[in-house]
Amino acid sequence: MPLPKGSPAAERRVAAPALGPERPVIWPGRTHAKLGNGLEVVLLEHHAIPKVSGELFFRTGNAASAGRAPGLASITAAVARTGTARRTGRQIEEDLRRMGADLSASAGADTSAIAFAALAEYADKLLELVSELAREASFPADEFERERRQRLEEVRIERTTPGFLGNERLRKTLFGAHPYAQMSPNEKHVAAYRLDELVESYRAAYRPGNAVLILLGDFRAEEMLARVKRIFGGWEGAKPESQGVAAPPAMRGRGVSLVDLPSAVQAQILVGCQAITRKHPDWIRLGLANTIYGGAFNSRLVMNIREAKGYTYSPRSGVTSFHEHGYFSVHAAVRNEVVAATLAEIFYELDRLRALPVPQDELADARNYLSGVFSLGLATQDAMLGQLATVYLHDLPEDYLETYRERVRAASAEDVLAAARTYFDSPNARIVVVGDRRSVESQAALWGEMEVFGAQGDRLQ
């Protein structure tokens, strides 16, 4: 039975409880060392469960070969996982099952990685397998062909996916001739891969002087460091020489890219501009500005085009940081008939945040959100490992994690306003619309000089 409106009991039911004091995050001490061969080692003791998680990172990813073989690092990692000079792929799988262990290999724009986890009692055996994969991958020809067939199917599916097409086109418009512009290979790229290219890529990148090993779990750091030296100490290979790359283009005025997806009943809208990396002093201020704009479910963008207008279910914004550059982006999937209206609200909210300081209560909510998300990111071994990887792969200060919440709390409304004015570059933003050209072209053209592309990336008339 409903309570009478206005009764004390009803008021107690709807009143939100006050926030309690923020709990301190106590980081265990970590060991940071470098072996004689150049391998960087980070060890964090975590005795809550009898498990060890780790990741061996290489500071080379898909961007390194973007000009000649896009996506090469990803397929190299996948095939390297399938065999070594001492073990076949079947033996690797059997050994992992006996240990109850997980092991995967992958690559992103800036890094390649071997990720692994097992009960602490199997740590040595698992590290020996990781060492083999990093030093002695055999690259079986049949596994290469299998991975290539699978990747061909994946890229075909990507070409039908509005979200992928939008992100790809935005990256190209923001980064131009820079390797970060190349988000994924196409079918021609994948068909042209050669096995000897993978081997060459592996030998160039999978070197101790180019690597960071992060281990977290139930061990004593001093003992684990001795084990790491024994298993990885004989590995040789200096860091590869860095290669010069083109700078991203200067953004002057708004530009619009339309990707034609015939018969699409809704449109994918993206707005973006160049931004900063994690090691920039403004990173946290920009993170707060993004949280207020569209990075949280109670953000201004969500309240506007989801709650008030009903244009879309889940609009969002975010800041992406690569090692050398970063970008800010806004995403919304909307009905074809409201493309122009949605863009109007996206820019209205951008410009409002650039014009006026945020109220203190809204700033407090954003601080609580960022601090809370950070704290949730420490709840598991894998999450903590990810936080450590952020520090060492982005060359952040050693106390970055320990002081993060303090720096979030210290950011002011003036800091957020300055970050929005600097990095939410509304006058020079790039706009991407993916949808049926006949339905959305006239609306997209209202926002700047427009280019039209097909799903394969080809320019259309």
Summary of the structure (lengths in Angstrom):
residues: 461
radius of gyration: 24.5
end to end distance: 64.8
largest distance: 76.7
contacts: 1498
relative contact order: 0.15
helix: 48%
strand: 19%
